[in-house]
Amino acid sequence: MMLTASGLPKLTTLHKHAVVAVRFATNWRDWMTILSQGPANSLDDVEKVERIPVTGSSERNVEPGASPNVPITTEKPKGQEHVAIDIPNASNDELALSLSGCGFLGSYHFGVMICFRNNAKKFMSRVTRIAGASGGSLVAACYAMCPDQLEASLERLYSLADELNSLTFGALTPGFYLNERLSHIVDNVIPDDLACIQNRLFVSLTRSKDKTNRIVSAYPDKIYLQKCLLASCFIPMYSMGYGAIPPEIDGDSYIDGGITENLPVFKDMNTVTISPFSGSALICPHDQNLFEWKMTLGNQLLKVNMSNVVRGAQALFPPSRATLHAYYEMGYRDGMKFLLNNGYLERAVGTPV
């Protein structure tokens, strides 16, 4: 045993690793308790519908059922610059949706999109582009190609979370590779005909060698699209284990798009931004904080609070199915609030909400 000058044992690299392992094992149960918490602002905390301001020098309260042509405020916070997604000749009546990266909290996105599909057909008919990063790109692709399969895809998300929760170390369990599971899911959902998503589905990617962002919107075939979606979700070491090579697209390796552009915004079109993390997105949880501290992560402005910290952990280490479903319900409710506030809600009398 090696001794220091003071006579105390000197820790070798092996000893240090052992200490880390003991600490990890000691704290694992505490982390699991935190991750099992339900989402903040879930259904047991239904709040009053807050009016979202629309473009203009003064706010206008739009009654439900009013004209669906009300412009939406999409001003990004001061100092936040986004990657340009420039496409000329966009009509003022056209809208875009952007779904942030979120991992397993994609159930929130499913809630919003199912709400929009069921209760805002005229509004959705104006949506000509839908962008996504990481887990958000999977939900965006599902809606763009097969909106009638949203519920089935949500169930696949729940089942995948159940599988991870049955493993000792979740996605980090030796022999388990998350992107292999995603590859099978994506392959089953993607149709052979991709005409409906050309220049309509925009996927955020991060080039591995220089950490620059790339937005892809043209897909020559199904395999190319699958590579883009898997690359947008690829987190080194987490997705495919240590030493795995990221997906290669057009000669370059790409990783999680949320690293460089977690919430893509179009510069020539009103973009409705959606995120399960409280912050600058138009549709997101509304956390009440004593201090309004904010930070930029992946070019997305987020609130700094414990709720977002827990959400970040739950995105990678999924909570229970019941908690994920609570996020789905919260997304559905927040989507409904957005439609009500902006006069886009349209629903046949007597139909379920």
C-alpha positions, 0 to 999 in steps of 0.5 A: 500500500502506498503512503502519502507524506502524512502517513495516510494511505494513497488512493490509487485509480482503482480505489477511486473507482471503488469509492465512486461505485459505492457512492453510486450504489448508496444514492441509487435508491434516492434517485429512483425516488426522485424519478418516480415523482409525478410531473409538476403541474399535473392534473391534480393542480389544474390552474386557471386558463391563462391568456397567451398574448398575440402579436401587436402592441397590446394584448387581445383576448380572443374568444373561443370559436373566433377566427382561426387567423389570429397571429401568434406571438413567436418572439424568441427571448432577447439574446437567444439566436436560433439556427436559420431555417430559411425557406422563401415565399412562405404564406402569412397564413402558414404555421410551423410546429417545433417539438423540443428534445425531451427523451421519454417525456415525449409523452407530453408531446403526444398529449399536445399533438393528439389534442391538436389533431382532435380539437383544431383541424382548421389550425392544423390545416395551416401547419405546413412544417413540423420540426423536432429534435431528439425525442421530439423528432420522433413524435414530429415524424409520427404526426407528419406521416401517420397521425392516426397512429399517435396513440399506438406510438404512445403505447410503444413509448410506455412499453419501452419505458417499462422495459428499461425500468425492469433493468438494473441500470436502465438504458446503461445496463450492459447488453441493452442498446436503446437505439436498437429498440428505437430502430425497430420501432421507427422501422415499423412506423415509417411508411414506404412513401415519404412524399408527405414529409418532403420539406415538411418534416425538419429534423435537428442533428449535431455533426459529431466532429465540430458540434455544428447544427444541421437541419434535414428536410429532404429524405431520398428513401426510408433508410435515410430518414431512419438514420436521421431520426436515430442520429437526432436521438443518439447520445454517446455512451447512453444510446449504444454503449461505450465506443459505439459509432454514431449514425453516418449521414452523407459521409459525416457522423451525427449525434443528438440534435438537441445538443446544438438546437433543441427547439428549432424556430423558423425565421420566415414563419410563425412557429408554435414551440412545444416543450415539456420543460418550463421556459421560453416555449409557447406550450410548456409547463408553467412552474411557479418560482420564487426567483426567475432564473433562466439558462440556455441549453441546446439553444433553448431558454429554460427555467432553472428550478428543481422541476426541470432538474427532475424532468431532465433526469426522467427524460433519460431514466424514465419514471413509471408508466403512470407518471409518463401518462400524467405528462401526456395528460399535462401536454393535452391540457396545455395544448387545450389551453393554447387553443382556447387562449388563441381562439383555435378550439373547434369541437363538435358539441357532445364529443369528449374532450 
